[in-house]
Amino acid sequence: MLYDPVEERFILVTLHGKTSATSRVVISFSKSKNPQDGWYVYKLPGNPLADGTWFDFASIGISTNEVYVSGNLIEGTTFKKAIVYQINKGDGYVGGFLDWQFWTDFFNGPVSITPASYGQ
């Protein structure tokens, strides 16, 4: 869970499943600055490359306009590559259609990535 001090909202990331067929990245945005007021919940694919991998070891960071969720794509029990989802946080805060994309293949070897918060 991460608190966005600019928007006064909470962002929660949870993971579902540990196979390529069941893997989901669940991202939730609080409806207000009080997390007891409810959440907008979205499910992103945990296997966006459709290559038999699944998403694990999530980290989260925020910038002025976006949320970044990083993790590792695992095949069986073996690390394959790092992935970062880039998500428009304004969409999530109002419960709208969630605009997102993902990035992979950052380096020539197995590495994990942890996003830093804030900046443009």
N, CA, C and O of each residue as an XYZ file, in Angstrom:
480
protein
N       0.847     -1.168      0.000
C       0.000      0.000      0.000
C       0.892      1.230      0.000
O       1.961      1.244      0.612
N       0.434      2.261     -0.698
C       1.168      3.517     -0.798
C       0.181      4.661     -0.626
O      -0.937      4.600     -1.138
N       0.584      5.698      0.087
C      -0.242      6.892      0.244
C       0.261      7.954     -0.710
O       1.459      8.235     -0.749
N      -0.638      8.550     -1.482
C      -0.312      9.648     -2.390
C      -0.602     10.952     -1.657
O      -1.765     11.333     -1.529
N       0.436     11.649     -1.170
C       0.205     12.846     -0.367
C      -0.336     14.027     -1.167
O      -0.949     14.925     -0.589
N      -0.128     14.047     -2.462
C      -0.635     15.139     -3.292
C      -2.138     14.986     -3.509
O      -2.890     15.949     -3.364
N      -2.571     13.791     -3.854
C      -3.992     13.526     -4.115
C      -4.753     13.096     -2.867
O      -5.979     12.992     -2.888
N      -4.031     12.847     -1.786
C      -4.613     12.369     -0.531
C      -5.454     11.106     -0.750
O      -6.615     11.028     -0.345
N      -4.833     10.131     -1.399
C      -5.484      8.857     -1.667
C      -4.511      7.723     -1.390
O      -3.297      7.920     -1.334
N      -5.066      6.540     -1.219
C      -4.265      5.334     -1.029
C      -4.307      4.494     -2.302
O      -5.308      4.476     -3.019
N      -3.209      3.802     -2.565
C      -3.126      2.853     -3.673
C      -2.648      1.531     -3.087
O      -1.647      1.482     -2.373
N      -3.367      0.470     -3.393
C      -3.050     -0.858     -2.877
C      -2.826     -1.805     -4.049
O      -3.633     -1.853     -4.977
N      -1.743     -2.549     -4.009
C      -1.470     -3.559     -5.029
C      -1.419     -4.923     -4.354
O      -0.700     -5.117     -3.374
N      -2.185     -5.855     -4.887
C      -2.148     -7.241     -4.425
C      -1.981     -8.138     -5.646
O      -2.304     -7.751     -6.769
N      -1.477     -9.325     -5.409
C      -1.256    -10.273     -6.492
C      -2.166    -11.473     -6.312
O      -2.423    -11.921     -5.195
N      -2.648    -11.985     -7.438
C      -3.508    -13.169     -7.427
C      -2.899    -14.215     -8.342
O      -2.467    -13.898     -9.450
N      -2.862    -15.443     -7.895
C      -2.445    -16.570     -8.719
C      -0.942    -16.746     -8.797
O      -0.178    -15.809     -8.568
N      -0.531    -17.963     -9.123
C       0.890    -18.224     -9.328
C       1.120    -19.203    -10.464
O       2.019    -20.043    -10.432
N       0.267    -19.058    -11.468
C       0.480    -19.711    -12.755
C       0.164    -18.675    -13.826
O      -0.483    -17.667    -13.540
N       0.607    -18.907    -15.037
C       0.331    -17.936    -16.099
C      -1.170    -17.793    -16.359
O      -1.626    -16.720    -16.753
N      -1.928    -18.843    -16.148
C      -3.373    -18.797    -16.388
C      -4.126    -18.005    -15.324
O      -5.165    -17.413    -15.616
N      -3.616    -17.987    -14.095
C      -4.352    -17.351    -12.994
C      -3.743    -16.037    -12.515
O      -4.348    -15.355    -11.688
N      -2.580    -15.667    -13.003
C      -1.859    -14.502    -12.486
C      -2.557    -13.189    -12.842
O      -2.863    -12.926    -14.005
N      -2.803    -12.370    -11.813
C      -3.394    -11.036    -11.973
C      -2.678    -10.073    -11.036
O      -2.266    -10.438     -9.935
N      -2.540     -8.834    -11.499
C      -2.069     -7.739    -10.659
C      -3.310     -6.921    -10.336
O      -3.904     -6.315    -11.228
N      -3.700     -6.899     -9.084
C      -4.915     -6.200     -8.663
C      -4.488     -4.875     -8.048
O      -3.779     -4.846     -7.041
N      -4.927     -3.778     -8.663
C      -4.582     -2.449     -8.158
C      -5.871     -1.752     -7.747
O      -6.843     -1.715     -8.501
N      -5.860     -1.201     -6.539
C      -7.046     -0.559     -5.975
C      -6.704      0.871     -5.591
O      -5.625      1.146     -5.066
N      -7.638      1.781     -5.860
C      -7.488      3.201     -5.546
C      -8.576      3.581     -4.554
O      -9.751      3.304     -4.794
N      -8.208      4.210     -3.445
C      -9.228      4.619     -2.478
C     -10.110      5.703     -3.100
O      -9.632      6.546     -3.860
N     -11.395      5.671     -2.770
C     -12.342      6.638     -3.317
C     -12.207      8.012     -2.685
O     -12.683      9.004     -3.237
N     -11.561      8.073     -1.535
C     -11.344      9.352     -0.850
C     -10.079      9.228     -0.003
O      -9.378      8.219     -0.068
N      -9.796     10.244      0.778
C      -8.625     10.161      1.655
C      -8.855      9.226      2.842
O      -7.922      8.908      3.580
N     -10.096      8.790      3.020
C     -10.421      7.815      4.053
C     -10.553      6.437      3.394
O     -11.502      6.218      2.641
N      -9.638      5.510      3.651
C      -9.709      4.211      2.980
C     -10.962      3.404      3.328
O     -11.266      2.422      2.649
N     -11.688      3.798      4.365
C     -12.925      3.099      4.713
C     -14.100      3.524      3.832
O     -15.186      2.954      3.939
N     -13.897      4.522      2.958
C     -14.960      4.974      2.057
C     -15.094      4.115      0.806
O     -15.957      4.378     -0.032
N     -14.266      3.107      0.671
C     -14.366      2.205     -0.477
C     -13.216      2.374     -1.451
O     -12.391      3.280     -1.331
N     -13.190      1.465     -2.426
C     -12.065      1.376     -3.361
C     -12.564      1.125     -4.779
O     -13.573      0.450     -4.982
N     -11.849      1.672     -5.754
C     -12.005      1.294     -7.154
C     -10.966      0.208     -7.415
O      -9.776      0.419     -7.177
N     -11.402     -0.946     -7.900
C     -10.519     -2.108     -8.043
C     -10.382     -2.476     -9.521
O     -11.369     -2.554    -10.254
N      -9.149     -2.696     -9.934
C      -8.835     -3.068    -11.317
C      -7.953     -4.309    -11.319
O      -7.125     -4.497    -10.428
N      -8.140     -5.151    -12.327
C      -7.302     -6.342    -12.482
C      -6.535     -6.238    -13.792
O      -7.128     -6.113    -14.863
N      -5.207     -6.291    -13.695
C      -4.345     -6.303    -14.870
C      -3.819     -7.717    -15.067
O      -3.686     -8.465    -14.099
N      -3.521     -8.092    -16.300
C      -3.006     -9.446    -16.521
C      -1.637     -9.626    -15.877
O      -0.779     -8.748    -15.967
N      -1.442    -10.750    -15.237
C      -0.138    -11.068    -14.662
C       0.778    -11.757    -15.652
O       1.939    -12.029    -15.348
N       0.260    -12.037    -16.832
C       1.027    -12.653    -17.912
C       0.774    -11.863    -19.201
O       0.238    -12.415    -20.161
N       1.154    -10.577    -19.235
C       0.812     -9.746    -20.392
C       1.522    -10.155    -21.679
O       1.080     -9.792    -22.769
N       2.611    -10.903    -21.569
C       3.335    -11.341    -22.761
C       2.796    -12.659    -23.316
O       3.210    -13.097    -24.389
N       1.877    -13.289    -22.587
C       1.305    -14.584    -22.987
C       2.407    -15.591    -23.304
O       2.349    -16.303    -24.307
N       3.414    -15.637    -22.425
C       4.578    -16.498    -22.662
C       4.773    -17.555    -21.574
O       5.858    -18.121    -21.438
N       3.722    -17.813    -20.805
C       3.821    -18.833    -19.764
C       4.371    -18.341    -18.439
O       4.593    -19.142    -17.531
N       4.597    -17.032    -18.306
C       5.120    -16.484    -17.052
C       3.978    -15.976    -16.185
O       2.839    -15.856    -16.635
N       4.310    -15.677    -14.923
C       3.360    -15.094    -13.982
C       4.077    -14.034    -13.152
O       5.299    -14.073    -13.009
N       3.313    -13.085    -12.604
C       3.824    -11.885    -11.939
C       4.015    -12.138    -10.445
O       3.135    -12.691     -9.785
N       5.179    -11.728     -9.913
C       5.451    -11.872     -8.480
C       6.352    -10.726     -8.021
O       6.943    -10.027     -8.845
N       6.455    -10.538     -6.710
C       7.350     -9.564     -6.062
C       7.051     -8.123     -6.485
O       7.927     -7.433     -7.006
N       5.833     -7.678     -6.262
C       5.411     -6.338     -6.667
C       6.045     -5.245     -5.813
O       6.238     -5.404     -4.608
N       6.365     -4.131     -6.474
C       6.766     -2.874     -5.835
C       5.957     -1.769     -6.498
O       5.508     -1.914     -7.634
N       5.774     -0.661     -5.780
C       4.933      0.410     -6.306
C       5.602      1.759     -6.084
O       6.272      1.975     -5.075
N       5.412      2.660     -7.039
C       5.890      4.034     -6.940
C       4.898      4.941     -7.649
O       4.111      4.476     -8.474
N       4.928      6.230     -7.334
C       4.020      7.181     -7.973
C       4.790      8.401     -8.442
O       5.844      8.742     -7.906
N       4.234      9.051     -9.461
C       4.735     10.342     -9.925
C       3.550     11.297     -9.928
O       2.498     10.985     -9.370
N       3.711     12.435    -10.539
C       2.645     13.423    -10.569
C       1.369     12.865    -11.193
O       0.273     13.116    -10.692
N       1.505     12.111    -12.279
C       0.334     11.645    -13.017
C       0.162     10.137    -13.084
O      -0.876      9.655    -13.537
N       1.165      9.383    -12.640
C       1.121      7.952    -12.884
C       1.510      7.120    -11.671
O       2.142      7.593    -10.727
N       1.102      5.863    -11.744
C       1.501      4.835    -10.785
C       2.368      3.847    -11.553
O       2.074      3.513    -12.701
N       3.426      3.387    -10.918
C       4.301      2.379    -11.518
C       4.292      1.153    -10.615
O       4.582      1.242     -9.422
N       3.957      0.015    -11.195
C       3.977     -1.246    -10.463
C       5.001     -2.136    -11.152
O       4.845     -2.502    -12.316
N       6.041     -2.473    -10.417
C       7.066     -3.343    -10.984
C       6.962     -4.721    -10.356
O       6.385     -4.896     -9.283
N       7.526     -5.678    -11.041
C       7.550     -7.033    -10.527
C       8.440     -7.906    -11.379
O       9.091     -7.443    -12.316
N       8.454     -9.161    -11.039
C       9.228    -10.146    -11.783
C       8.277    -11.095    -12.489
O       7.269    -11.517    -11.922
N       8.598    -11.423    -13.715
C       7.868    -12.462    -14.432
C       8.593    -13.777    -14.198
O       9.787    -13.901    -14.470
N       7.862    -14.745    -13.697
C       8.407    -16.036    -13.281
C       7.843    -17.125    -14.196
O       6.661    -17.104    -14.538
N       8.680    -18.058    -14.584
C       8.212    -19.241    -15.308
C       8.500    -20.448    -14.433
O       9.657    -20.779    -14.172
N       7.426    -21.108    -13.979
C       7.599    -22.178    -12.997
C       8.074    -21.565    -11.692
O       7.300    -20.909    -10.995
N       9.339    -21.773    -11.358
C       9.946    -21.131    -10.180
C      11.177    -20.318    -10.572
O      11.967    -19.939     -9.707
N      11.350    -20.046    -11.872
C      12.549    -19.380    -12.374
C      12.250    -17.962    -12.835
O      11.317    -17.735    -13.605
N      13.052    -17.000    -12.358
C      12.958    -15.614    -12.812
C      13.251    -15.549    -14.302
O      14.225    -16.136    -14.774
N      12.397    -14.826    -15.055
C      12.627    -14.647    -16.494
C      12.985    -13.206    -16.838
O      13.942    -12.965    -17.574
N      12.220    -12.240    -16.309
C      12.508    -10.836    -16.600
C      11.710     -9.938    -15.675
O      10.739    -10.358    -15.046
N      12.149     -8.687    -15.611
C      11.431     -7.666    -14.847
C      10.379     -7.016    -15.748
O      10.508     -6.991    -16.972
N       9.344     -6.494    -15.106
C       8.279     -5.798    -15.823
C       7.848     -4.594    -14.995
O       7.882     -4.636    -13.765
N       7.442     -3.515    -15.675
C       6.890     -2.340    -15.008
C       5.598     -1.959    -15.726
O       5.591     -1.737    -16.937
N       4.510     -1.886    -14.967
C       3.261     -1.333    -15.474
C       3.279      0.170    -15.218
O       3.640      0.610    -14.126
N       2.893      0.956    -16.215
C       2.757      2.409    -16.109
C       1.268      2.708    -16.238
O       0.658      2.419    -17.268
N       0.681      3.290    -15.186
C      -0.771      3.416    -15.079
C      -1.141      4.866    -14.798
O      -0.522      5.508    -13.949
N      -2.141      5.390    -15.502
C      -2.629      6.744    -15.251
C      -3.405      6.750    -13.939
O      -4.473      6.145    -13.841
N      -2.868      7.433    -12.931
C      -3.511      7.371    -11.615
C      -4.802      8.180    -11.551
O      -5.680      7.867    -10.747
N      -4.937      9.218    -12.383
C      -6.170     10.004    -12.392
C      -7.376      9.161    -12.768
O      -8.461      9.343    -12.215
N      -7.192      8.235    -13.709
C      -8.275      7.324    -14.098
C      -8.716      6.476    -12.908
O      -9.911      6.294    -12.675
N      -7.754      5.966    -12.166
C      -8.061      5.114    -11.022
C      -8.747      5.851     -9.892
O      -9.595      5.282     -9.205
N      -8.392      7.116     -9.689
C      -8.979      7.885     -8.595
C     -10.450      8.222     -8.823
O     -11.175      8.494     -7.867
N     -10.898      8.207    -10.083
C     -12.307      8.512    -10.365
C     -13.104      7.272    -10.762
O     -14.295      7.372    -11.056
N     -12.462      6.112    -10.774
C     -13.163      4.884    -11.122
C     -13.421      4.726    -12.609
O     -14.297      3.960    -13.011
N     -12.655      5.453    -13.436
C     -12.842      5.388    -14.885
C     -12.081      4.246    -15.527
O     -11.474      3.419    -14.847
N     -12.125      4.217    -16.856
C     -11.354      3.238    -17.622
C      -9.879      3.453    -17.327
O      -9.389      4.577    -17.425
N      -9.177      2.412    -16.973
C      -7.780      2.522    -16.552
C      -6.859      2.437    -17.765
O      -6.789      1.406    -18.434
N      -6.152      3.537    -18.041
C      -5.186      3.596    -19.140
C      -3.836      3.126    -18.617
O      -3.315      3.687    -17.653
N      -3.258      2.085    -19.254
C      -1.994      1.541    -18.773
C      -1.206      0.935    -19.927
O      -1.744      0.630    -20.991
N       0.074      0.774    -19.677
C       0.973      0.072    -20.589
C       2.039     -0.607    -19.750
O       2.130     -0.364    -18.547
N       2.848     -1.457    -20.373
C       3.902     -2.113    -19.606
C       5.216     -2.072    -20.371
O       5.246     -1.906    -21.591
N       6.305     -2.228    -19.617
C       7.662     -2.182    -20.154
C       8.432     -3.404    -19.662
O       8.320     -3.794    -18.499
N       9.217     -4.006    -20.559
C      10.079     -5.136    -20.205
C      11.417     -4.975    -20.923
O      11.643     -3.983    -21.615
N      12.292     -5.946    -20.756
C      13.590     -5.987    -21.449
C      14.433     -4.746    -21.164
O      14.855     -4.044    -22.083
N      14.668     -4.488    -19.891
C      15.439     -3.319    -19.486
C      16.942     -3.516    -19.608
O      17.662     -2.585    -19.967
N      17.417     -4.710    -19.315
C      18.849     -4.988    -19.279
C      19.113     -6.336    -19.927
O      18.180     -7.050    -20.294
N      20.370     -6.679    -20.066
C      20.735     -7.951    -20.685
C      20.800     -9.114    -19.707
O      21.191    -10.214    -20.097
N      20.436     -8.910    -18.475
C      20.508     -9.984    -17.497
C      19.337     -9.936    -16.553
O      18.531     -9.007    -16.603
N      19.234    -10.923    -15.699
C      18.124    -10.939    -14.745
C      18.315     -9.895    -13.649
O      19.282     -9.948    -12.888
N      17.397     -8.962    -13.581
C      17.409     -7.929    -12.544
C      15.976     -7.680    -12.097
O      15.029     -7.937    -12.839
N      15.830     -7.182    -10.891
C      14.541     -6.708    -10.408
C      14.581     -5.192    -10.406
O      15.649     -4.599    -10.259
N      13.432     -4.561    -10.568
C      13.339     -3.104    -10.608
C      12.376     -2.659     -9.520
O      11.316     -3.258     -9.338
N      12.743     -1.616     -8.804
C      11.864     -1.003     -7.817
C      11.665      0.450     -8.206
O      12.638      1.203     -8.241
N      10.435      0.877     -8.501
C      10.214      2.262     -8.910
C      10.371      3.227     -7.742
O      10.009      2.914     -6.608
N      10.913      4.397     -8.034
C      11.014      5.475     -7.047
C       9.785      6.364     -7.190
O       9.210      6.456     -8.274
N       9.383      7.012     -6.119
C       8.213      7.880     -6.168
C       8.598      9.330     -6.389
O       9.602      9.829     -5.881
N       7.782      9.958     -7.143
C       7.704     11.369     -7.456
C       8.699     11.859     -8.458
O       9.737     11.247     -8.707
N       8.343     12.998     -9.032
C       8.971     13.569    -10.204
C       7.899     13.699    -11.268
O       6.721     13.468    -10.998
N       8.287     14.054    -12.437
C       7.341     14.234    -13.545
C       7.106     12.901    -14.151
O       6.341     12.785    -15.109
